Amino acid sequence: MQDAKLLIVDDDPDVLLAARLLLKRHVGTVDIEKNPEKLPFLLNNNRYDAIVLDMNFQRDVSSGREGFAWLDRILDIDPKARVVLFTAYGDVEMAVRAIKAGAVDFVLKPWQNDKFLDTIRAAIAKAGGSLQMPEPGTKAEGRTSSPKQTSIIGSAMRPILETVERVAPTDANVLILGENGTGKDLIARAIHEHSNRSDKPFVSVDVGALTESLFESELFGHVKGAFTDAREDRAGRFEEANGGTIFLDEIGNLTPSQQARLLTVLQQRQVTRVGANKAKSVDVRLICATNADLNERVAERAFRQDLLYRINTIELHLPALRDRPTDIGPLAEYFLKKYAKQYNRPVTSLSPALLAEMKQYRWPGNVRELQHAIERAVILARPELTKGTTLEPGDFVFRKDASATTPVNETLQLEDMERHLIQQAMQKHRGSITDVAKELGLSRQALYRRLEKFGL
Ligand SMILES: Nc1ncnc2c1ncn2[C@@H]1O[C@H](COP(=O)(O)OP(=O)(O)OP(=O)(O)O)[C@@H](O)[C@H]1O
């Protein structure tokens, strides 16, 4: 490391001095900088082997938002930059998010000298820094998703996949039912990929997250001047999906007037942009999904029966993960391999004890929860924590039994903070998912997950 060059950016002069004192003995050049505004200048005039960046500068003390913005900026200037984040103990969730956003690792403050050194050594040694980059498409969700070839794991899914293969080439409307995180989106994409429309768009809309005022313009489009913010003509999601498939998620949450509007469009196969007086024909295959019991909602008169009949030509029921325990092992192994490779972590297996606990757990968030729990455990795994290469129960946090890596109080405080921030941003942007996601530095998908988690 004697010929390496390191930059440390933190607004606390004591932290800068202490870090320099420690690292100077091992790294050739250690530059320190108090003001992150100087980053572009420094990066354009030096070649750093690694950069240590604080997540919380004074203006924005606890959210880490400024840190994320600077991380993005650094990676814009040098996509191969190897950024290690400084973060306070308890900010582990944030550190995990930052790694997903492209940082190579993180150091908890106050640091332990040998761990800090190991992390810096590994960051400097790593060639290219591309190992921890997120998968293409995970950082920001485009308006039109291209088909993703994701494997569908688990023997319990086999009968469903057989139905998918039979139904996909027809144009039949499909309704996918199942709890959150059971794979409804995945199955909808599989239907599209196996259909004759696979080279046309697959457009996914979380209709449950659209406010009353956004619903029409998002789905059907608008013309310039139709309302204050309509600065230009814009096609809606139905028009975007023309020739392909439209996937309407959380259909059970539609209000009566939204149900009526949607039914008209489905009956007439035509959309009229808000403010326009001429309808346009659209040719879309419709797939809907919900975690609600629609028959019960019909009985309660909360969902229109005529709309249900229009969308449920074929119904697919996805079982909850707790009802298919044989799938837990294969799914866990699959995610373990995927994330160990993505984050370059030395984890290769799950211990039998951990697997047994997983089978006992209820998995209220189903496969998504399992996926995130494994991703988190892999990111946080250190050789000394994982006894070499196997994840043990202690490396793993079950939602209801947070006994492991992050103390419960700190997890809760973080969650409160996160919830509060999201609520504030939702009010500020009047429910616009795109704007809120942008402000918080989250993908739309990640924001939806949090809205769901916090019941917002
Ligand atoms: N059988 C499976 N094999 C591999 N990955 C899966 C499987 N089922 C679900 N997943 C993964 O789990 C995550 C959640 O799945 P998905 O988004 O399809 O669930 P969902 O039922 O649509 O959730 P929601 O109701 O919250 O919208 C995704 O990342 C998906 O790729």
The ligand as an SDF file (V2000), in Angstrom:
LIG
                    3D

 31 33  0  0  0  0  0  0  0  0999 V2000
  -39.7790  -18.5010   -6.9910 N   0  0  0  0  0  0  0  0  0  0  0  0
  -38.9170  -17.4830   -7.0030 C   0  0  0  0  0  0  0  0  0  0  0  0
  -37.6510  -17.6870   -7.4490 N   0  0  0  0  0  0  0  0  0  0  0  0
  -36.7520  -16.6740   -7.4530 C   0  0  0  0  0  0  0  0  0  0  0  0
  -37.0250  -15.4350   -7.0220 N   0  0  0  0  0  0  0  0  0  0  0  0
  -38.2690  -15.1810   -6.5710 C   0  0  0  0  0  0  0  0  0  0  0  0
  -39.2750  -16.1960   -6.5500 C   0  0  0  0  0  0  0  0  0  0  0  0
  -40.4080  -15.6570   -6.0580 N   0  0  0  0  0  0  0  0  0  0  0  0
  -40.1430  -14.3720   -5.7970 C   0  0  0  0  0  0  0  0  0  0  0  0
  -38.8500  -14.0810   -6.1020 N   0  0  0  0  0  0  0  0  0  0  0  0
  -38.1780  -12.7830   -5.9090 C   0  0  0  0  0  0  0  0  0  0  0  0
  -38.7600  -12.1990   -4.7520 O   0  0  0  0  0  0  0  0  0  0  0  0
  -38.9540  -10.8020   -4.9270 C   0  0  0  0  0  0  0  0  0  0  0  0
  -40.4290  -10.4940   -4.7490 C   0  0  0  0  0  0  0  0  0  0  0  0
  -41.1510  -11.0550   -5.8250 O   0  0  0  0  0  0  0  0  0  0  0  0
  -42.2770  -10.2480   -6.5960 P   0  0  0  0  0  0  0  0  0  0  0  0
  -41.9500   -8.7870   -6.6820 O   0  0  0  0  0  0  0  0  0  0  0  0
  -42.5630  -10.9540   -7.8570 O   0  0  0  0  0  0  0  0  0  0  0  0
  -43.4610  -10.4400   -5.5440 O   0  0  0  0  0  0  0  0  0  0  0  0
  -44.9200   -9.8290   -5.5860 P   0  0  0  0  0  0  0  0  0  0  0  0
  -45.8300  -10.9170   -5.1660 O   0  0  0  0  0  0  0  0  0  0  0  0
  -45.1750   -9.1720   -6.9080 O   0  0  0  0  0  0  0  0  0  0  0  0
  -44.8200   -8.7450   -4.4490 O   0  0  0  0  0  0  0  0  0  0  0  0
  -45.8300   -7.4940   -4.1670 P   0  0  0  0  0  0  0  0  0  0  0  0
  -47.1700   -8.0990   -3.8560 O   0  0  0  0  0  0  0  0  0  0  0  0
  -45.2380   -6.8610   -2.9690 O   0  0  0  0  0  0  0  0  0  0  0  0
  -45.8160   -6.6450   -5.3890 O   0  0  0  0  0  0  0  0  0  0  0  0
  -38.4400  -10.4820   -6.3110 C   0  0  0  0  0  0  0  0  0  0  0  0
  -37.1310   -9.9960   -6.2210 O   0  0  0  0  0  0  0  0  0  0  0  0
  -38.4730  -11.8070   -7.0380 C   0  0  0  0  0  0  0  0  0  0  0  0
  -37.4870  -11.8520   -8.0460 O   0  0  0  0  0  0  0  0  0  0  0  0
  1  2  1  0
  2  3  1  0
  2  7  2  0
  3  4  2  0
  4  5  1  0
  5  6  2  0
  6  7  1  0
  6 10  1  0
  7  8  1  0
  8  9  2  0
  9 10  1  0
 10 11  1  0
 11 12  1  0
 11 30  1  0
 12 13  1  0
 13 14  1  0
 13 28  1  0
 14 15  1  0
 15 16  1  0
 16 17  2  0
 16 18  1  0
 16 19  1  0
 19 20  1  0
 20 21  2  0
 20 22  1  0
 20 23  1  0
 23 24  1  0
 24 25  2  0
 24 26  1  0
 24 27  1  0
 28 29  1  0
 28 30  1  0
 30 31  1  0
M  END
$$$$
